C-alpha cells in the first residue's frame, strides 16, 4: 500500500509540475512565434519548421537508447544498487557523446539537398546553410551531458528535470524575443538556442550529482551481460526509431517541397497550437512512465495492464477536450494572435487536428510499451508506417491536395502502430478489438459534442480577445461537465476520480 501511495504521489507530482511547466512553455512559444512573424516574416517560421523537422528526423541515430537506458535503470533503482547505477550512467555518458557526433556528421550530408526546399523566392536573407548548421548544432547539443538526467526520470523525479528545463527555456525565449525586436538577427536567435540547450544539460548534471552524490565516486565498468541486454533492446528499437522519425516529420518536408516556405509557415502556426496542447498530454502520460516501470520492476506485468484502460480514459478525456477546442477556436486564435492572412482552409485545419488527436491518444500506448520494456516485439511497425505514409502522401496529395498529406499519416498510424501496440500491451486479437471498440465509443461521443458546439459557435462572431476568452471558458466548462455526466457511473471514471481524491492529502503533504 505504501508503494502504491508513493507511486500515486509521484505520478501526480510529476504530472502537476509537468503541466504547469507546459503552460508556461505554451505562453512563451506563442510569444516567440509572434515576435518571429512580426520581425522576420512567415518565411522564417517556415524555414525554422523545415530545418527543425529535418534535424529531428536525424534523431534516429539515437537508436532508442534513451528509452532503453531509462528502462535499464528501473531495476537497480528499485534494488538500491548504487554500484550498478553508477556503472550504467558512466557508460551512458560515452554513448551520448558518440550520438551527438554522429547526428552532426550525418546532418552535414544533408546540406547539398537544402536548395531543393528553400529557393531565392522564399525571401530568406540569411545564408540557409549557416542557418541549418546552427539548427543542427542545437540538436546535437541536446545529447551532450544528458546522461545523468535520465536517472532523475527513472527515479520518478521527472519534475526536477522539468523545472530545470523550464528555467533555461524561459531565459532562452526572453533573450530570443529581445534579439528579434532589437537586432532582427536570426543567426543570433539560433546561437541562443545552442547556448541554452547545452546549459540545460549542464545544470541538470550538476543537480543530479548533488541529489545522488555517489555518482561522483569512481564506478566499475558495466558488465558484458548488461551491455548485451542494453544493445539487444537498442537493436530492437532501431527500426522503431527510424520509422517514428520519418512518420512524425515527413509531412513538413512534403509541404515545403510542394507548397513553399510561406505556406509551411502558416501551417506551422496551427501545428504550434496543437503541439503545445499535445505537450500537455505528453507530460501527463510521461508522468506515468517511471511509475509503471517501477511497478513492473517490483510486481507483475499483468498488474500494469490492468491500469491501461484507466490511463486511456484520462488521455482520451483530455485529448478530446483539446481537439474539440482546437476545431472550434483555432482559426479565431490564429487571426487574433498572428493575423488574418495566416488562416488556411478549414479542411486542412480539421485534418491536422485529427492527426494530433490520433497521435496523442496513442501516446499512452507508447508510454506503457516503453515502461514495460517491450522493445523487440513490434519493432517493424513504425518502419512499415513510415513507408505507407510516404506512399499515401504522394497519392493523396495528387487527389485532394495538402489535406491528403495529413490523412496519409493518420491512415499509416492507425493501420500499423495502433494495432500492434494494442496487441502487445493488452494482449492478442481480443485486446486489439477491445481497444478499438472502446476508442470508437469515445470518438462517437467526442464527435457529437463537437458538432453540437460547432452549431452554436457558428452563430457567434468572435472579433476580439475578450469574447474569445469568454467563449473558450464556457466551452471548457460545458465540455468537461457533459463528459463527466456521461461517464460518471463508469468504472474508469470512478477509479480515476478516487485515485485523484486519494492523492490530494499526499500531494498537500
Secondary structure in CASP SS format (residue, H / E / C, confidence):
PFRMAT SS
TARGET T0000
AUTHOR 0000-0000-0000
METHOD secondary structure of the structure
MODEL  1
X C 1.00
X H 1.00
X H 1.00
X H 1.00
X H 1.00
X H 1.00
X H 1.00
X H 1.00
X H 1.00
X H 1.00
X H 1.00
X H 1.00
X H 1.00
X H 1.00
X H 1.00
X H 1.00
X H 1.00
X H 1.00
X H 1.00
X H 1.00
X H 1.00
X H 1.00
X H 1.00
X H 1.00
X H 1.00
X H 1.00
X H 1.00
X H 1.00
X H 1.00
X H 1.00
X H 1.00
X H 1.00
X H 1.00
X H 1.00
X H 1.00
X H 1.00
X H 1.00
X H 1.00
X H 1.00
X C 1.00
X C 1.00
X H 1.00
X H 1.00
X H 1.00
X H 1.00
X H 1.00
X H 1.00
X H 1.00
X H 1.00
X H 1.00
X H 1.00
X H 1.00
X H 1.00
X H 1.00
X H 1.00
X H 1.00
X H 1.00
X H 1.00
X H 1.00
X H 1.00
X H 1.00
X H 1.00
X C 1.00
X C 1.00
X H 1.00
X H 1.00
X H 1.00
X H 1.00
X H 1.00
X H 1.00
X H 1.00
X H 1.00
X H 1.00
X H 1.00
X H 1.00
X H 1.00
X H 1.00
X H 1.00
X C 1.00
X C 1.00
X C 1.00
X H 1.00
X H 1.00
X H 1.00
X H 1.00
X H 1.00
X H 1.00
X H 1.00
X H 1.00
X H 1.00
X H 1.00
X H 1.00
X H 1.00
X H 1.00
X H 1.00
X H 1.00
X H 1.00
X H 1.00
X H 1.00
X H 1.00
X H 1.00
X H 1.00
X H 1.00
X H 1.00
X H 1.00
X H 1.00
X H 1.00
X H 1.00
X H 1.00
X H 1.00
X H 1.00
X H 1.00
X H 1.00
X H 1.00
X H 1.00
X H 1.00
X C 1.00
X C 1.00
X C 1.00
X H 1.00
X H 1.00
X H 1.00
X C 1.00
X C 1.00
X C 1.00
X C 1.00
X C 1.00
X H 1.00
X H 1.00
X H 1.00
X H 1.00
X H 1.00
X H 1.00
X H 1.00
X H 1.00
X H 1.00
X H 1.00
X H 1.00
X H 1.00
X H 1.00
X H 1.00
X C 1.00
X C 1.00
X C 1.00
X C 1.00
X C 1.00
X C 1.00
X C 1.00
X H 1.00
X H 1.00
X H 1.00
X H 1.00
X H 1.00
X H 1.00
X C 1.00
X C 1.00
X C 1.00
X H 1.00
X H 1.00
X H 1.00
X H 1.00
X H 1.00
X H 1.00
X H 1.00
X H 1.00
X H 1.00
X H 1.00
X H 1.00
X H 1.00
X H 1.00
X H 1.00
X H 1.00
X H 1.00
X H 1.00
X H 1.00
X H 1.00
X H 1.00
X H 1.00
X H 1.00
X H 1.00
X H 1.00
X H 1.00
X C 1.00
X C 1.00
X C 1.00
X H 1.00
X H 1.00
X H 1.00
X H 1.00
X H 1.00
X H 1.00
X H 1.00
X H 1.00
X H 1.00
X H 1.00
X H 1.00
X H 1.00
X H 1.00
X H 1.00
X H 1.00
X H 1.00
X H 1.00
X H 1.00
X H 1.00
X H 1.00
X H 1.00
X H 1.00
X H 1.00
X H 1.00
X H 1.00
X H 1.00
X C 1.00
X H 1.00
X H 1.00
X H 1.00
X H 1.00
X C 1.00
X C 1.00
X C 1.00
X C 1.00
X C 1.00
X C 1.00
X C 1.00
X H 1.00
X H 1.00
X H 1.00
X H 1.00
X H 1.00
X H 1.00
X H 1.00
X H 1.00
X H 1.00
X H 1.00
X H 1.00
X H 1.00
X H 1.00
X H 1.00
X H 1.00
X H 1.00
X H 1.00
X H 1.00
X H 1.00
X H 1.00
X H 1.00
X H 1.00
X H 1.00
X H 1.00
X H 1.00
X H 1.00
X H 1.00
X H 1.00
X H 1.00
X H 1.00
X H 1.00
X H 1.00
X H 1.00
X H 1.00
X H 1.00
X H 1.00
X C 1.00
X H 1.00
X H 1.00
X H 1.00
X H 1.00
X H 1.00
X H 1.00
X H 1.00
X H 1.00
X H 1.00
X H 1.00
X H 1.00
X H 1.00
X H 1.00
X H 1.00
X H 1.00
X H 1.00
X H 1.00
X H 1.00
X H 1.00
X H 1.00
X H 1.00
X H 1.00
X H 1.00
X H 1.00
X H 1.00
X H 1.00
X H 1.00
X H 1.00
X H 1.00
X H 1.00
X H 1.00
X H 1.00
X H 1.00
X H 1.00
X H 1.00
X H 1.00
X H 1.00
X H 1.00
X C 1.00
X C 1.00
X H 1.00
X H 1.00
X H 1.00
X H 1.00
X H 1.00
X C 1.00
X C 1.00
X H 1.00
X H 1.00
X H 1.00
X H 1.00
X H 1.00
X H 1.00
X H 1.00
X H 1.00
X H 1.00
X H 1.00
X H 1.00
X H 1.00
X H 1.00
X H 1.00
X H 1.00
X H 1.00
X H 1.00
X H 1.00
X H 1.00
X H 1.00
X H 1.00
X H 1.00
X H 1.00
X H 1.00
X H 1.00
X H 1.00
X H 1.00
X H 1.00
X H 1.00
X H 1.00
X C 1.00
X C 1.00
X H 1.00
X H 1.00
X H 1.00
X C 1.00
X C 1.00
X C 1.00
X H 1.00
X H 1.00
X H 1.00
X H 1.00
X H 1.00
X H 1.00
X H 1.00
X H 1.00
X H 1.00
X H 1.00
X H 1.00
X H 1.00
X H 1.00
X H 1.00
X H 1.00
X H 1.00
X H 1.00
X H 1.00
X H 1.00
X H 1.00
X H 1.00
X H 1.00
X H 1.00
X H 1.00
X H 1.00
X H 1.00
X C 1.00
X C 1.00
X C 1.00
X C 1.00
X C 1.00
X C 1.00
X C 1.00
X C 1.00
X C 1.00
X H 1.00
X H 1.00
X H 1.00
X H 1.00
X H 1.00
X H 1.00
X H 1.00
X H 1.00
X H 1.00
X H 1.00
X H 1.00
X H 1.00
X H 1.00
X H 1.00
X H 1.00
X H 1.00
X H 1.00
X H 1.00
X H 1.00
X H 1.00
X C 1.00
X H 1.00
X H 1.00
X H 1.00
X H 1.00
X H 1.00
X H 1.00
X H 1.00
X H 1.00
X H 1.00
X H 1.00
X H 1.00
X H 1.00
X H 1.00
X H 1.00
X H 1.00
X H 1.00
X H 1.00
X H 1.00
X H 1.00
X H 1.00
X H 1.00
X H 1.00
X H 1.00
X H 1.00
X H 1.00
X H 1.00
X H 1.00
X H 1.00
X H 1.00
X H 1.00
X H 1.00
X H 1.00
X H 1.00
X H 1.00
X H 1.00
X H 1.00
X H 1.00
X H 1.00
X H 1.00
X H 1.00
X H 1.00
X H 1.00
X H 1.00
X H 1.00
X H 1.00
X H 1.00
X H 1.00
X H 1.00
X H 1.00
X H 1.00
X H 1.00
X H 1.00
X H 1.00
X H 1.00
X H 1.00
X H 1.00
X C 1.00
X C 1.00
X C 1.00
X C 1.00
X C 1.00
X C 1.00
X C 1.00
X H 1.00
X H 1.00
X H 1.00
X H 1.00
X H 1.00
X H 1.00
X H 1.00
X H 1.00
X H 1.00
X H 1.00
X H 1.00
X H 1.00
X H 1.00
X H 1.00
X H 1.00
X H 1.00
X H 1.00
X H 1.00
X H 1.00
X H 1.00
X H 1.00
X H 1.00
X H 1.00
X C 1.00
X C 1.00
X C 1.00
X H 1.00
X H 1.00
X H 1.00
X H 1.00
X H 1.00
X H 1.00
X H 1.00
X H 1.00
X H 1.00
X H 1.00
X H 1.00
X H 1.00
X H 1.00
X H 1.00
X H 1.00
X H 1.00
X H 1.00
X H 1.00
X C 1.00
END
